């Protein structure tokens, strides 16, 4: 999880560096393209001993849910663009702090879309999380910027993606979900980037390549971490991304963090930790009540 956190933190730094001269849509396109190229060897490696590895790979990622993947990736592209724009235009600490509000929106989306029941303690955590968002955004003061709402929109759209992944994971394997996500992200992000296209030059290629590689590394390590450990124990480690990007923002871009951002970030992280901890407790209770459902086929 620490490696994943550093990967995502470095991705944010490289997005900022690339965005100095590259349009946001194009940064997103190259992140997806280079990320996909980094992912393919990981997906193909376990099939290297198959007589027909490409046929085996095609069979392993076959799905009957393509329309749902199209919707999932379309919303994901919207979330990615909003998130990349926020990283490019807001202080890094502020953009990443607001990104951590996504679990708050996931809780609300689970109630509306999945019919999940949420009791008073989690509602309290959600309310505190929104308070943290308000402390950072400060709509009542001269410090308010519409750009902060873009970061909040990224978190809300990310929550919808999380719900869709949860639904798809009941049908398809993790590798199938990851493959189709990237395979559709590439053309979806290419189309809008053509409107403002310019070829990268010099060191821009390095920033874009590193953005894609770090995003894929972060995602793969995050998935592996969740297989090895408890979500509630790993979540606090993921919060290390905030000091990493805050330090990078100060060192590379001369950014400082104001007291409101620090206070709001602390409230959001505390709320997120409690929501994640409570979700892990409920998941363990469900497994205890129905142990046969907790074991996946082939595990």
N, C-alpha and C positions, 0 to 999 in steps of 0.2 A: 504493500500500500504506500509506503514511503517512496519507493521508486516510481509508482504511478503518479503520486502527488508532484514529484519533481518533474516528471515528464509533462504533465499538464501545465505546471507553472512555467517551464521553459517554452512550451508551445505558445502561451500567452505573450511572453517576451518576444518571441520571433514574429508573432502576428503584429505586434506594435512596430517592430523594426521594418517589416515588409510594408506595412501600411503607410509609412512615411512617404512613399512614392508610388505605391500600387493601389488601384481601386479595391474596395472591400470585397466586391463580388469575385474579382480575380484572385485575391488572396484565398478566398473560400474554395474556389475551383482548384487551385494548385494544392491546397491542403488536402482536399479529397483525392486528387489524382495521385500525388506522391504517397499519401496514406494508403491508398488502395494497392499501389505497387509494393509497398512495404508489407502489406497484409497477405498478399497472395502466396509468397513462399511459406508463411506460417501455416496457411490452410492446406497447402499442397504437401508439405513435408511428411505428415503422418501417412500419406498415401504412396510414398515413394517405392514401397515394396509390392504394390499392386501390379498385376500384369498389364492392365490398362489404366494408369493413374488418372488420365483426363476423364475417362468414362466414369471411374469411381468418384472423382470429384464432382462431376455433373450430377451424379446420383445423390451425393451427400448434400447438395444444396438445392435439390429439387423442391418446389413448393407449389401448393395450390392457392396460395394467399396473395398473389401478385397485386391485385387491386388494393389490399390493405397495406402492402409495402409501399405502394405509390403514395397513399395518403400519409403514411408514417414518415417517409422521406421528404415529402413536400413540407410537412410541418417542421421536420428537423432542419431543412434548409432555411426556413424562416427564422427558427431559433438560432441557427449558426450565424446567419447574416447579422441579426440583431446583436448577438454576443460579440462577434468580430468587430462590428462598428463601435460598440461600447469600449472594447479594449483599445481600439485605435484612437478614440476621441475623449475618453474619460481617464482620470488617474487610474492606474492599474489596480491599486488597492480598493478603490470605490467600485470598479467594474466587477472584480472578483467577489467582493463582499456581497453585492447584489445577486450575483450568480448563485451564491449559497442559499438563497431564499427559495430555490426550486422545490425542495421537499415540502415546503409550506403549501405551495400550489398543488403538489402531488396529492397531499391529503385531501384537499378540497375536490380535486378532480376524481379521486377514488370514491368520494361520497356521491358525486353527481353522476358519474359514468358507470361505476361498478356497484353502486348501492351499498358500499361498505359503511358499517356503523362506527362512529367516532364518539367517544365519551368525553366527559368534561375536561380531563387532564390534557388530552391531545388538543381539544379546542382552545384551551388556555395557551398551550405552546404555539398554536397557529396564530392566536391573537398577539402574543408577544413577538412572534416573528414579523408580523406586519408592522408592529410598533418599531422594530429595528429597521425595517425598510423605510418607514416614514422619517426616522431620525437621520438616515443617510440622505434621502431624497430632499427633505425639508421643503415641501411645497409652500409653506407659509413664509419663507424668507427670501431675501435677495440672492441667496446662494443656489436657489432652485434652477435646474437646467432640464430642458426637455430630453436631453441625452440620457439622463438617469432613467427616464421612463422606457427608453429603448432597452436598457439593461434589464429592467423589470419584465418587459415583454419577452425578452430572451428566456428568462427563468420560467415564466408562465408557459411558453410554448414548449420548453424542455420538459415540463411536467406532463403535458399531453403526450409527448413522445414516450416518456417513461411508462405511462398507462398503456399505450399501444404495445410497447415491448413486452410488458407483463402479459398482455393478452396473447401476443404472438408466441411467447415462450411456452405457452400451454399446448401449442400445435407443432412448432418447428424447433429444431436444435439451435443452440447459440451460434454455431458457425454459419448456419443458414441465414440467421437474422443479420449477422455482421456482414456476410457476403453481399446480400441483396441491398443492405443499407448503403454500402460503398458503391456497388455497381450502379445504383440509381442516383446517388448523390453526384457522381461525376458529371453525367450529362445535364442533370437539373441545375447544377451550379455553372455549367459552361454557357448555357443559353443567355442568362442575364449579363454574364461577364463580357459577352461579345459586343454589347452596347457601348462599353467603355474600354475595349481591349487595347492593351499595349504590351508588347513583348518585354519581359524582364531583361535587365542588363546587369552584368557584373555580379556584385555580391548579392543582388536581389535574388538570384537563383539559389544561393546558399540559404537565405532566410526562408524562402518558400519550401525548399527541400527539407529543412530542419523543422518547419511547422508541421508538414505532413508526417515526418518520421516520429517526432515527439508525440503527436496526437495518437498515432497508432500504438506506440510503445506504452503510453499512459493507459490507453483503453485495454490493451492486452494484459498488462500487469494488474489493473484494477479488477478485471474479470478473474484472474488467477488468485488474487488476494481474497476475493469473496468466496472462492471455493475452499480456501485453506483456513479461513478464520471467521469469527462472528462479526456480523455487520456492526453491532453496537460497539465492539472493541476496536474495530478498524476505522470507524468514522472520525474519531478525534485526530487520528494520524493524517487523514485527508485535509484537515484544517491547516496543516503546515503549508499548504499552497499559498495562503494569505501572507504570512511573513516572507515567503520566498519572493513573491511578486512585489511586495511592498519594498523589500530591499533592492530588487532589480529596478523598480521605478525610481528610487532615490539615486542609485548608483549610475544608471544609464541615462535617465531622462530628467534628473534634478527635481523629482516630485517629492512633495511632503504630504503627510497625512494629518488631517485636522481632527479635532477631538470628537466631532459629531460622527465622522466615518468610523473611528475606533469604537465609539460607544454603540453605534448601530450594528457594526460587525460583530461585536461581542454578544449582543442580544440575539442576532440572527443565528450565530453559531451555537449558542446555548439552546435555542428553540429547535434548530435542526438536529442537534445531538439528542435531545429528549424524544423528538418524533421518531428518529431512527432507532433509538433504544427501545421505545415502546413497540415499534413494528417488529423488532427482533423478538421481544418477549411474546407477543401474540403469535408469531410464527412458530416459536417453540411449543406454545400451548396447543396449537393446531396439530403439530406433529405428534405430540403426546396423546392427543385425543384420537388421532387416526394414523397410527404408525405405518400402515400399509401404503398410505398415500404419500408418505414422505420419501419413499425410495423410488428413484427414477429407474426406468427400464435400462438394463445394461450396466448399472452401477454396482 
